[in-house]
Amino acid sequence: MHIYSLAHLADLATPPPAFIRAAAAAGYDAVSLRILGREDDHAYDIAHDKAMMDRTRKALEETGLKCRDAELIRITDDFNAEKCIPSLEAAAALGIEDITLTIPSRDREARISRFRDICRIASRFSMKVNLEPIIWSGIPDIIQARQLLERAGQPNAGLLIDIFHFHHSGVSPEEIRRCPQKWFTLCICATALLPHPDRWRTFSAMDYHAGPAPGRELPE
């Protein structure tokens, strides 16, 4: 049975409690919440906001929705996995079992080591760590993501594939067959698949702003 979860990126301006209730009204089974990472990533810091945490927990209980996963940890050059512990504790208290991670860092050896660190910490909370390839990041496609996961060798590591980023990476769908099926989580992005832009800055703006609000049709 497939579980359909609404990602917080659909409406980051809406706090987790209201977002959960909106997802329930729309018929979703679960939600993905932006409660990890930095405030400039629009993350809601429920680890240090008890009132928000209580309202979020209440919304989940009253709607019966699951919180499928949480995002978004970024492995930068100064990343310290230990600093993620309070947020992971809060996520675990909501029943979250998966977390999403991207890797802006271009330091190949350091990012593998830091990925291992966050996987080992996440395992304390019985969480799976899903690496999402982002076309303008240090891990732009499924090929490099597979290589990193194989080298990291962590049993709780996986892949989140966003259709938008997979399409524009130019990688063959055959590469999916090279990865263990247990790795995969799929994200269906509402952004139109437009011609390949010349610069990643155009990509970034398109990805975050071109998508319609939930329920609205894509432009032709």
N, C-alpha and C positions, 0 to 999 in steps of 0.2 A: 504493500500500500504506500502510495506516494503522499508525502506531507507537503502542503503548499504554505509557504511562509512569506510574509510581506516584510521586505527589508526597510530599515529605517531611512535609508537613502531616498526612499520615495517621498519623504516629507520630514526632513531633519529639523524643521522649525517646530514640530509638534513634540512635546515632552513625552517620555515613555508611557505614562498612564493613559493619556488621551490617544496616543498612537495605538496602543493595545486595543482600546475600545473601538476605534475606527476600523481596525483590521477585523475584529470580531463581527462588526456590523456588515462588513463586506464579504464575510463568509470564509475567511482564511482559517487555517488550522493552527497557525503559529505566527510568531513575529521574530525578526532579528533586530536587536537593539544596539544603537551606537552608544555604548556605555564604557568602552575601553579607549584609552589613548588620550590625546590632548584636547583642551578646550577649543583650540583653534581648528580642530577637526570636527567641531560641533558635537563632541562627546559629552554626554550627561554624566556627571561625576556622582553616581549614586553611592559610591563607596564612602563618600564624605558628606552626603546629604540624606540624613535619616528620613526626613519627611518625604522626599522623592522616592526613596527606597520603599517606604511603607505604602505609598500610593501605588507604586508599580506592582508590588506584591499583591495588593488588594485587587487591582485591575485584572491580573492574571487569574486570581482565585474566582472572581465574580464572572468572568467571561469563559473560563474553562480553557483558554488558549495556553499553549506552551510557548516558552521563550526558546526558540530553536537554537539560536546562537547569538554571540555578541561580537561586535567589532569596535574599533579597528586599531590593532597594534601595528606600529610601523618599526621595522628594524632599520634604524639610522646608524650613522657612524658612531654616535655617542649612546647607543641603546644600552640600557641596564635592565635585564630581565627581573631582577629583584624588586624594582620599583613597581612592577605590575601586580605584585602579590595582593595588595588591598582591593584592587579592582577585580581580580580573579576570585577572591573570597566573596565579594558582593555578587558576582555573576553566578557562582556556585550556589549561593543562597536562593537564587531565583530558579534553580534547576537547570541552568545552562550547561550543556555538555560539549558544545563546539565553540571555538573562537576563530575569528578571521584575522589574518596577518598579511601585510605586504612588506616588500623589502626595497626601499629606496637606495640603500647602501650599494656602492659599486665595489667594495672591498670583498673580494671573493672568499678569502679564508675567514675573515672576521665574521662575515654574515652567516657562514655555516656554523661557527662556534656559538654565535648568539641565538641562532635558530635552535640549536640543541639545548641551550640554556632555558629558553622559554618553553620548549616541549617538556623538559624535565620538571619545571615548576608546574606547568599545567597538569602534568600527570598526577600530582599530589591531589588535585581536585577532580580526577577522573575525566579530564577534558581532552578532546581532540583538537589539534592545531591545524587549521586549514590555510595553506599558503595560496594567495590569489595572485596570479600573474597579471601585472598591469603594464600595458604597452609602453608607458613612458618611465617605468621604474627600473630598478636594477635587475629584476627578474621579469622580462617582458613577455615571455611565452611559456607554453607548457613544456617545451624541450628543456629549457634551463631550469624550470621548476622541478622536473623529474630528476635531473642531474643533482640538484641540491638535496632533494629528499633522499635520494639513494646514498649520497655521501654522508648525510646527517645520520641516517640509520635509526630514526626514532619510531617506535611502534605506534605512537599516537599522532603521527604526522599524516596530513592529507592535503588534497587540492580542492580549491573552490574555483570552478570555471565560470567566468562571466562571458556570456555569448558575445557581447560587444567586443571585449578585449580579445577573445579567441579569434573572432572573424578578422579583426584588423591586424592581428599578429602575422597573418599570412601562413600560419603553420597548417600542414595537412591534417585533416581529421584522423588519419591513420595513426598519428602520434598518440591519440587517446588510447588506442589498443595496446600501446607499449607500457601503459601504466596499470597497476593493480586496480581493479574495480572498487575495492574497499576504500580507496583514497577519495572518491569523488563526491562533491556536492555541486549542484548546478544552480547558477543564477541567470534568470532570464531578464535582461535589461530592456527597458522600454524605449531606449534611445534608438533612433533610426540608424540603419547601417548605411552610412553615407560614403561617398568616394574618399579615398585615403588622403587626409590633409598633408600638407608639406611639413608642418612642424608639430612637435608634441604639445606645444602650448595651445594650438588650435584643438587638438585632440582633447586636452584636459577640459577646456571650456565646453566643448561639445558634449562630453560625457556627463558633466554635472548639470548643464543647463538646457540641453536640447530635448531631454526627455519630457513627455507631457505629464501632467498630474494624473494620478490613478483614476481610471475610468474614462479618460479622454483618448481619442483616436490619434494614432501617429499621423504626421503630415505625409502626403504622398510625394 
